[in-house]
Amino acid sequence: MELTPRVNVQRKQVLLASGMLAVFFYVLHILLGGILWKGYDHFQQPISDLTATGAPNKSLMLAFTTLYGVLALFFALTFTLFEANKHHKFVLWGGIMFVTLHCISIAYGIFPEDLPNAASTFLGTMHLVITALIVPFTIASPLLIGLGFRKERSWQNVGFASILASCLILLFGGLTAVFYLKQWPYFGIVERMNMAILQAWTFYLSYKLYRNQ
């Protein structure tokens, strides 16, 4: 019995390309936010400062991150519903993790971060809770997808890249947490390395799936 929903091929291509487009808007919000916020330090400050309570241009930056979240969720859903069943079951479970990751991340727009030295708020605390919830899904998603793809000769390169991405996210995610708790300098660089790996993997997966149609 066919469990995969039918969808127009061209429409599916557009939805699969939404992963690449999502990454574009994510990078744009970081670059544009840093330009508009005079004195913002990419080396020291977290990315989420750009959409924190009291941040300048918060509404504009939040529009970009919301667009990123919606596009990334479209990509994750399209991959899981229309592509994952064609591969090993690990790919499907990884896709489910991927969808869960982006469903949770949309809540960032509801619970903005507190700026450094600002009084702690419920919204800011929830921002940290959401981050803690996202971490295991961020690591497990590329790992499971990679393990599944590694079982197919034509997808082994994507599988290797996915497993590597998972390992690097674990490494730099752990370093990000240490730098944050210890309040060490150059936290911004370490966090950006972690996010760059996730976004690069998302872009690569989106590109490969788009080209494979």
Backbone torsions as a table, in degrees:
resi	resn	phi	psi	omega
1	MET	NA	134.6	-178.2
2	GLU	-79.5	117.8	-179.3
3	LEU	-99.2	-19.4	-177.7
4	THR	-79.0	123.7	-179.7
5	PRO	-61.2	146.3	177.5
6	ARG	-80.6	141.4	178.9
7	VAL	-152.7	146.6	177.4
8	ASN	-57.3	135.3	-175.7
9	VAL	-60.4	-44.9	-179.2
10	GLN	-64.8	-38.7	178.7
11	ARG	-65.8	-38.2	178.4
12	LYS	-66.3	-37.4	177.1
13	GLN	-60.0	-42.8	179.5
14	VAL	-62.7	-43.9	-179.2
15	LEU	-66.6	-37.6	177.6
16	LEU	-68.9	-31.3	177.4
17	ALA	-73.8	-13.3	-179.6
18	SER	-62.9	-22.7	175.8
19	GLY	-64.7	-43.7	177.7
20	MET	-64.9	-41.7	-179.9
21	LEU	-65.7	-37.3	177.8
22	ALA	-60.0	-45.4	179.8
23	VAL	-61.3	-39.2	178.6
24	PHE	-57.6	-47.7	-178.6
25	PHE	-69.3	-31.2	178.1
26	TYR	-66.6	-47.5	179.0
27	VAL	-64.7	-39.9	-179.4
28	LEU	-60.5	-41.3	-177.9
29	HIS	-66.6	-32.8	177.4
30	ILE	-69.7	-47.9	-177.9
31	LEU	-66.4	-47.8	-178.6
32	LEU	-67.1	-40.2	178.9
33	GLY	-61.5	-40.8	178.1
34	GLY	-66.3	-33.1	179.2
35	ILE	-72.3	-43.4	-176.0
36	LEU	-74.1	-29.6	-178.4
37	TRP	-93.5	98.6	179.6
38	LYS	-65.3	125.6	179.9
39	GLY	96.4	-6.2	176.9
40	TYR	-66.4	135.0	-175.2
41	ASP	-113.3	107.1	179.7
42	HIS	-64.6	-25.0	-177.5
43	PHE	-76.6	-29.0	-172.8
44	GLN	-110.9	-36.2	-171.0
45	GLN	-91.6	146.1	175.9
46	PRO	-70.8	156.3	179.1
47	ILE	-61.2	-37.4	-175.9
48	SER	-67.8	-11.5	173.0
49	ASP	-59.7	-29.5	-177.1
50	LEU	-64.6	-25.5	179.2
51	THR	-117.2	18.0	-178.3
52	ALA	-73.7	161.4	175.3
53	THR	-61.4	123.6	-180.0
54	GLY	90.6	-2.4	180.0
55	ALA	-73.7	141.2	175.3
56	PRO	-66.0	144.7	179.6
57	ASN	62.3	26.0	-178.2
58	LYS	-58.5	-44.4	-176.3
59	SER	-61.6	-42.4	-180.0
60	LEU	-66.6	-45.0	-179.6
61	MET	-65.6	-36.1	179.2
62	LEU	-66.8	-32.6	176.8
63	ALA	-63.5	-41.2	178.7
64	PHE	-67.0	-44.2	-177.9
65	THR	-69.7	-31.9	176.1
66	THR	-67.0	-42.5	177.5
67	LEU	-62.7	-41.3	175.6
68	TYR	-58.6	-47.3	-178.0
69	GLY	-61.8	-41.3	-179.7
70	VAL	-67.5	-45.5	179.8
71	LEU	-64.6	-41.7	178.9
72	ALA	-63.9	-37.8	178.4
73	LEU	-68.4	-40.6	175.6
74	PHE	-57.5	-44.7	179.9
75	PHE	-63.5	-47.3	-179.1
76	ALA	-61.2	-42.1	179.0
77	LEU	-65.9	-43.7	179.8
78	THR	-62.4	-45.0	178.3
79	PHE	-60.2	-46.5	-175.3
80	THR	-71.4	-40.3	-176.3
81	LEU	-79.0	-37.2	-170.6
82	PHE	-109.9	-15.8	-175.0
83	GLU	-118.8	-37.0	-171.3
84	ALA	-60.5	-36.5	-178.1
85	ASN	-68.0	-11.3	178.5
86	LYS	-81.8	-7.9	-172.4
87	HIS	-123.9	-173.4	178.9
88	HIS	-58.7	152.7	-175.9
89	LYS	-60.7	-24.6	176.7
90	PHE	-61.3	-34.2	-180.0
91	VAL	-65.2	-40.4	177.9
92	LEU	-63.5	-45.9	179.8
93	TRP	-65.2	-37.0	175.0
94	GLY	-64.4	-38.0	177.1
95	GLY	-63.7	-40.6	177.5
96	ILE	-61.8	-41.3	176.2
97	MET	-62.7	-39.1	-179.5
98	PHE	-63.3	-44.8	177.9
99	VAL	-63.4	-44.9	179.7
100	THR	-59.7	-42.5	178.2
101	LEU	-54.4	-48.4	-175.6
102	HIS	-79.4	-24.7	172.4
103	CYS	-65.1	-43.4	179.6
104	ILE	-67.9	-40.8	-174.3
105	SER	-65.4	-24.4	177.5
106	ILE	-60.8	-26.5	-179.8
107	ALA	-66.9	-14.2	176.8
108	TYR	-57.9	-34.3	-180.0
109	GLY	-67.8	-23.5	179.9
110	ILE	-87.8	-32.4	-176.2
111	PHE	-120.1	83.4	-179.6
112	PRO	-71.7	156.3	179.3
113	GLU	-71.9	153.7	169.4
114	ASP	-85.5	135.3	177.5
115	LEU	-66.5	153.2	177.8
116	PRO	-55.3	140.0	179.3
117	ASN	71.5	2.6	175.8
118	ALA	-88.4	157.2	178.9
119	ALA	-63.9	141.1	-180.0
120	SER	-69.1	137.0	179.8
121	THR	-125.4	165.9	177.0
122	PHE	-61.4	-41.3	-179.5
123	LEU	-62.7	-42.3	179.0
124	GLY	-65.8	-38.8	177.2
125	THR	-64.4	-41.8	178.4
126	MET	-64.5	-31.8	176.1
127	HIS	-58.7	-43.1	179.0
128	LEU	-68.3	-37.1	178.0
129	VAL	-63.0	-43.6	179.6
130	ILE	-61.8	-41.9	178.4
131	THR	-59.6	-43.8	179.1
132	ALA	-64.0	-36.6	179.6
133	LEU	-69.1	-34.0	-175.3
134	ILE	-73.3	-33.6	-171.7
135	VAL	-50.4	-53.6	-177.5
136	PRO	-62.6	-33.8	179.0
137	PHE	-71.6	-33.4	179.1
138	THR	-66.0	-34.4	179.0
139	ILE	-81.4	-44.2	-174.4
140	ALA	-70.8	-34.2	-175.9
141	SER	-59.8	-59.2	178.7
142	PRO	-65.6	-28.5	179.6
143	LEU	-64.9	-50.9	-179.0
144	LEU	-66.0	-41.9	177.9
145	ILE	-61.9	-41.3	179.4
146	GLY	-65.1	-43.2	179.3
147	LEU	-62.7	-37.3	178.1
148	GLY	-68.8	-44.5	-179.2
149	PHE	-67.9	-29.6	-179.0
150	ARG	-65.2	-15.9	-180.0
151	LYS	-84.8	-3.3	179.9
152	GLU	-120.4	127.4	-174.9
153	ARG	-58.3	-42.5	-176.1
154	SER	-73.0	-12.7	-178.4
155	TRP	-118.5	12.6	-175.8
156	GLN	-64.4	-36.4	179.7
157	ASN	-65.1	-41.0	177.0
158	VAL	-65.4	-38.1	178.6
159	GLY	-62.7	-45.8	179.1
160	PHE	-62.5	-44.6	-180.0
161	ALA	-61.9	-36.7	-179.3
162	SER	-69.3	-43.0	178.5
163	ILE	-65.2	-41.6	177.4
164	LEU	-61.3	-43.1	178.8
165	ALA	-60.4	-42.3	179.2
166	SER	-61.3	-44.4	-180.0
167	CYS	-64.4	-41.6	180.0
168	LEU	-69.2	-36.1	176.7
169	ILE	-64.7	-40.2	176.7
170	LEU	-61.3	-44.6	-179.2
171	LEU	-64.1	-56.0	-175.4
172	PHE	-74.7	-26.5	173.5
173	GLY	-64.7	-41.7	177.0
174	GLY	-64.9	-42.4	177.9
175	LEU	-64.0	-38.3	178.2
176	THR	-60.3	-43.8	179.4
177	ALA	-63.5	-42.2	179.7
178	VAL	-64.3	-46.7	179.9
179	PHE	-61.2	-37.5	-179.9
180	TYR	-67.9	-47.6	-177.3
181	LEU	-68.3	-37.4	-179.2
182	LYS	-84.4	-10.5	-177.2
183	GLN	56.3	41.5	178.4
184	TRP	-75.8	154.9	176.9
185	PRO	-69.6	160.0	178.8
186	TYR	66.9	27.7	174.1
187	PHE	-57.3	-39.5	-177.3
188	GLY	-59.1	-36.7	-180.0
189	ILE	-66.8	-46.3	-178.2
190	VAL	-64.0	-43.4	179.2
191	GLU	-63.1	-40.8	-179.4
192	ARG	-67.2	-32.5	174.6
193	MET	-62.9	-43.6	179.6
194	ASN	-61.8	-47.9	-179.0
195	MET	-69.4	-33.0	179.2
196	ALA	-62.9	-37.7	179.4
197	ILE	-65.2	-46.2	179.0
198	LEU	-61.5	-44.5	-178.1
199	GLN	-69.8	-37.5	177.8
200	ALA	-64.4	-41.5	178.1
201	TRP	-64.6	-43.1	178.6
202	THR	-60.6	-45.8	179.9
203	PHE	-62.1	-45.5	-178.6
204	TYR	-63.2	-45.1	179.6
205	LEU	-63.7	-43.1	178.7
206	SER	-61.5	-43.9	-179.4
207	TYR	-63.3	-46.6	-178.1
208	LYS	-64.2	-40.6	178.9
209	LEU	-68.7	-38.2	177.5
210	TYR	-62.6	-46.4	-178.3
211	ARG	-70.3	-23.3	-177.3
212	ASN	-80.6	-9.3	-178.3
213	GLN	-73.1	NA	NA
